[in-house]
């Protein structure tokens, strides 16, 4: 009879919970042992998500509604910002489902990615049909700028230097690179300092490989690895912190948990 009581209580709780139920907390307050709890979870029609801190349960209908909320918010974002490829995971989480625990949101988003319902371009999330294109004139100028950025990809020239080298108006170069960043082909690392998508991809690989053999990555170690100045190395690491590829703990930078379990393609 006890297991039936738990079953009914959990069903009622999940049915009324728009963002799911913390199963770990539910088991604790009802004094359910781990083996019994697992039997209970398995006996119910639920979508279960396991995170480092707790297990969460959702009715199939609730999980489906949460996915639809993400898709609807992305669609609205594309309508309101048609010339931007899309938000990153952190911003999309805040916009679409802020009440959902971060690891649960990551799991939900990864399911949408696997199913092809959303796409990812570097850190940016977008609907598969959403494209941002440069005009013919912008594309022509971009093809002039791109080789300069790629000549020394980890220390590319700044906006002013590009304008001088190509005899272009500095503000027009700045505006163009902002447009290219919205397409997803360059990333703003520091003020007026853009890196190509190819350079960021290589840097992300270096960071991932260093993380495997180091107990965190220091600015000095990263500087020596990519052969840049310390200031630029710090700016690059801070960029990867901002897009939640890494996180800073003390003087070290470590891969975020979701990066170790998923693949962020640049």
C-alpha positions in Angstrom: 0.0 0.0 0.0 2.9 2.3 0.7 4.2 2.2 -2.9 0.7 3.0 -4.2 0.6 6.1 -1.9 3.9 7.3 -3.2 2.8 6.6 -6.8 -0.4 8.7 -6.4 1.4 11.5 -4.6 4.0 11.8 -7.3 1.5 11.6 -10.1 -0.5 14.5 -8.5 2.7 16.5 -8.0 4.0 16.0 -11.5 0.6 16.7 -13.1 0.5 20.1 -11.4 4.1 21.1 -12.0 4.8 23.1 -15.1 8.5 22.7 -14.7 8.7 19.1 -13.5 9.4 17.7 -10.1 12.7 17.3 -8.2 12.5 13.6 -7.6 15.4 13.5 -5.2 13.7 16.0 -3.0 10.4 14.1 -3.3 12.1 10.9 -2.1 13.8 12.7 0.8 10.6 14.3 2.2 8.7 11.0 1.9 11.6 9.0 3.3 11.8 6.7 0.3 14.9 4.6 0.0 17.0 4.7 -3.2 16.1 1.2 -4.4 12.4 1.8 -3.8 12.6 5.2 -5.4 14.1 3.8 -8.6 11.4 1.2 -8.7 8.8 4.0 -8.3 10.4 6.1 -11.1 10.5 3.1 -13.5 6.9 2.2 -12.8 5.6 5.6 -13.9 5.2 7.2 -17.4 7.6 10.0 -16.9 10.6 11.6 -18.6 13.4 11.5 -16.1 16.5 13.7 -16.2 19.5 12.9 -14.1 21.9 15.8 -13.1 24.9 15.9 -10.8 22.7 17.3 -8.0 19.3 15.7 -8.4 16.9 13.7 -10.6 14.0 15.5 -12.1 10.7 14.0 -13.4 8.3 15.3 -16.0 5.1 13.9 -17.5 5.5 13.3 -21.3 3.0 16.1 -21.9 5.0 18.5 -19.7 8.3 17.6 -21.5 6.7 18.2 -24.8 5.3 21.5 -23.8 8.7 22.7 -22.6 10.2 21.8 -25.9 7.4 23.7 -27.7 8.1 26.7 -25.5 11.8 26.8 -26.6 10.8 26.5 -30.3 8.2 29.2 -29.9 10.7 31.6 -28.2 13.3 31.0 -30.9 10.7 31.7 -33.6 9.8 35.0 -31.9 13.5 35.9 -31.5 14.0 35.3 -35.2 11.0 37.5 -36.0 12.2 40.3 -33.8 15.9 40.0 -34.7 15.9 38.7 -38.2 19.5 39.8 -39.0 21.0 37.9 -36.0 21.7 34.1 -36.2 20.3 33.4 -32.7 20.9 33.5 -28.9 23.5 31.4 -27.1 22.3 28.7 -24.7 22.5 30.9 -21.6 20.4 33.7 -23.1 17.9 31.2 -24.6 17.6 29.6 -21.2 16.8 33.0 -19.6 14.3 33.9 -22.4 12.4 30.6 -22.7 12.5 28.6 -19.5 14.2 30.5 -16.7 12.6 28.4 -14.0 14.1 25.2 -15.3 17.3 24.0 -13.7 20.3 24.6 -16.0 21.3 21.0 -16.5 17.7 20.0 -17.3 17.5 22.8 -19.9 20.8 21.6 -21.5 19.3 18.0 -21.7 16.1 19.3 -23.3 18.0 21.5 -25.8 20.3 18.6 -26.7 17.3 16.5 -27.5 16.0 19.2 -29.8 19.4 19.4 -31.5 19.6 15.6 -32.0 16.1 15.6 -33.4 17.0 18.4 -35.8 14.3 20.7 -34.5 17.0 23.3 -33.7 20.5 23.9 -35.1 23.7 25.3 -33.5 26.3 27.5 -35.1 29.1 27.8 -32.6 27.4 29.0 -29.4 24.4 30.3 -31.3 21.1 28.4 -31.3 18.6 28.9 -34.2 15.7 27.2 -36.0 17.0 25.1 -39.0 15.3 27.3 -41.5 16.6 30.6 -40.2 19.5 32.1 -42.3 21.3 35.4 -42.1 23.0 36.5 -45.3 25.3 39.3 -46.3 24.4 41.5 -49.2 26.5 41.2 -52.4 28.4 44.4 -51.5 29.0 43.2 -47.9 30.1 39.8 -49.1 32.6 41.5 -51.5 34.2 43.5 -48.7 34.2 40.6 -46.4 36.2 38.5 -48.9 38.8 41.3 -48.8 38.9 41.4 -45.0 38.9 37.6 -44.3 42.5 36.9 -45.5 43.8 39.6 -43.2 42.1 38.0 -40.2 43.3 34.6 -41.2 47.0 35.6 -41.8 47.7 35.5 -38.1 44.5 33.9 -36.8 45.3 34.1 -33.0 46.5 37.7 -33.3 44.3 39.2 -36.0 44.4 42.9 -36.8 41.9 45.2 -35.2 39.3 47.2 -37.0 41.5 50.3 -37.4 44.4 48.3 -38.8 42.1 46.5 -41.3 40.7 49.8 -42.5 44.2 51.2 -42.9 45.5 48.2 -44.8 42.6 48.2 -47.2 42.1 52.0 -47.5 38.5 51.6 -46.2 36.5 53.8 -43.9 37.0 52.6 -40.3 33.4 52.9 -39.2 32.2 51.0 -42.3 34.6 48.1 -41.5 33.4 48.1 -37.9 29.7 48.0 -39.1 30.5 45.2 -41.6 32.2 43.0 -39.0 29.3 43.5 -36.7 27.1 42.2 -39.5 29.5 39.2 -40.1 29.4 38.4 -36.4 25.6 38.3 -36.6 25.9 35.7 -39.4 28.3 33.7 -37.2 31.5 33.9 -39.3 33.5 36.0 -36.8 33.4 36.5 -33.0 34.1 39.7 -31.1 36.8 38.8 -28.5 37.6 42.3 -27.3 36.8 45.9 -28.4 37.2 46.1 -32.2 39.0 42.7 -32.2 37.3 40.0 -34.2 38.5 36.4 -34.7 37.3 34.2 -37.5 35.1 31.2 -36.9 38.0 29.0 -38.0 40.4 30.5 -35.5 37.8 30.1 -32.7 37.3 26.5 -33.6 41.1 25.9 -33.4 41.3 27.7 -30.1 38.4 25.7 -28.7 40.2 22.5 -29.6 43.4 23.7 -28.0 41.5 24.5 -24.8 39.8 21.1 -24.8 43.0 19.2 -25.3 44.8 21.3 -22.6 41.9 20.6 -20.2 42.5 16.8 -20.6 46.1 17.0 -19.4 46.0 20.1 -17.0 44.2 20.7 -13.7 42.7 23.8 -15.2 44.3 26.2 -17.7 46.1 29.3 -16.5 46.5 32.4 -18.6 50.3 31.9 -18.7 50.0 28.3 -19.9 47.5 29.3 -22.6 49.6 32.3 -23.7 52.6 30.0 -24.2 50.5 27.4 -26.1 49.1 29.9 -28.6 52.2 32.2 -28.6 50.4 35.5 -27.9 50.7 38.2 -25.3 49.3 37.7 -21.9 46.6 40.4 -22.3 45.2 38.8 -25.5 45.4 35.3 -24.0 43.3 36.5 -21.1 40.8 38.2 -23.4 40.4 34.9 -25.4 39.9 32.9 -22.2 37.3 35.4 -21.0 35.4 35.0 -24.3 35.2 31.3 -23.8 33.9 31.9 -20.3 31.2 34.2 -21.6 29.9 31.6 -24.1 30.0 29.0 -21.2 32.6 26.9 -22.9 34.8 27.3 -19.9 34.4 28.7 -16.4 37.0 30.4 -14.2 37.8 29.1 -10.8 40.5 31.1 -9.1 43.3 31.6 -11.6 42.3 28.6 -13.6 39.9 28.0 -16.5 38.1 24.7 -16.8 35.7 23.2 -19.3 32.1 23.6 -18.3 30.3 20.3 -17.4 27.9 20.6 -20.4 30.9 21.0 -22.8 32.4 17.7 -21.5 29.1 15.9 -22.3 28.1 17.7 -25.5 29.9 18.9 -28.6 29.9 22.7 -29.3 30.8 23.0 -33.0 32.2 26.3 -34.2 
